[in-house]
Structures are given as C-alpha cells and as structure tokens.
Amino acid sequence: SITKVMTCLLTLEAVDRGELSLEQTVTASSALHTGIGEGASTADIKEGEQIRIIDLLYAALIPSANEACNVMAEAVSGDVASFVELMNTRAAELGMENTHFACCAGLDNEGHYSTARDIALMSRALLRYPKITDYTTIWMDTLRNGATSLVNTNRLVRFYQGATGLKTGTTNGAGCCLSASASRDGLGLILSLIHI
C-alpha cells in the first residue's frame, strides 16, 4: 500500500498542472474495483458515486482505500493501465532504479516491487507538497457527511511527537512496510522500512 504515495503524488502533480482541482468531483466507473480482492482496505466507494479529488486523497492516505486509487488513476490518465505507465515513468524520473509498478493501489501483483531507498525517494517527492501533511497527520475523520469513518493505518501520527505521516502498507507478499516521516525543530526525516 506504500504504492499509494506515488498515486497521490501523480494526482497532486496533475492538480499543480491545472488538469484537476482538489474540489473537482469525479464519477467512480465500473473499473472501480479492478484488481482489488476480498478483504482489501476500502472506503466503500460505489460505482457511479460522485466524489471529490480531495476526498479520494483522504481515502487513499488515511484508511488506505484501494478503490480510491483506481478512481484517481482514471481521473488523471483516463484509465488505470495508462496511469500505471505514468507511475513507472515518474519513478524513473525520481531515480527509483529498483521499482516497477503493476497497479496503482499496491496490492500483490506479479512484477510489482520496490526498495526502501526508492520508497524514500517517492515519499520525499510527495512531502514537497506541504499541504499533504494536512491529510497524512489525520488520525480519524469521516467522508460523506459522517457516514464513512476513516481511521489512519499509521499509528505514529497519534503517538509520535512530530510525526507527519506518511504511509503504511501490508500485504501477504510484501509483509508490513512503512514510510514514516517526522519533523522536529525544523528538521524533517523519512524512514522507509520494508518487510518488517
């Protein structure tokens, strides 16, 4: 699920370019649950539901909602496959030499892999957006006027002074992974751990 860092980075870059806006509403398509198996984290987004880009970012970064990533991918690139190509292009631009993305949510897929170093590189790129910590530091929130509860999968934001995020990930294939970020006295640090 740390893959979601790249998905959110590309979404914010599209916002920066003026191709999307945070308040823009998009419609979840029939591809909403593509590649998402039983038991995967979701925000219970339904096909045909209209949802704002900012809410998709919340859903992806706080409870690690997988279907939110598919909706963002379609908003940015038109379809998930094109978005995954964009992810790999951006990874190369960031110097992520030992990463290959096969999906936008970070679920176990053949040919989907990364390293702690590469995760730190994409995390640093995401943290260049200062407002990202407005999302990644939230412990609990809601969507749909309180109808859907969001609880952060990263407990550091609740218990570690200065934690600014960033993303946890747990799958059968990858084990438990973490990209942790914190800031104290003007010093910001990123710690990436894979297969804890």
Secondary structure as UniProt FT lines:
FT   TURN            2..3
FT   HELIX           4..16
FT   TURN            17..18
FT   TURN            22..23
FT   STRAND          25..27
FT   TURN            30..35
FT   TURN            38..39
FT   TURN            47..48
FT   STRAND          50..52
FT   HELIX           53..61
FT   HELIX           66..77
FT   HELIX           80..93
FT   TURN            94..95
FT   TURN            97..98
FT   TURN            110..111
FT   HELIX           116..127
FT   TURN            130..131
FT   HELIX           132..136
FT   STRAND          140..143
FT   TURN            144..147
FT   STRAND          148..151
FT   HELIX           156..159
FT   TURN            161..162
FT   STRAND          163..171
FT   TURN            172..174
FT   STRAND          175..184
FT   TURN            185..186
FT   STRAND          187..193
//
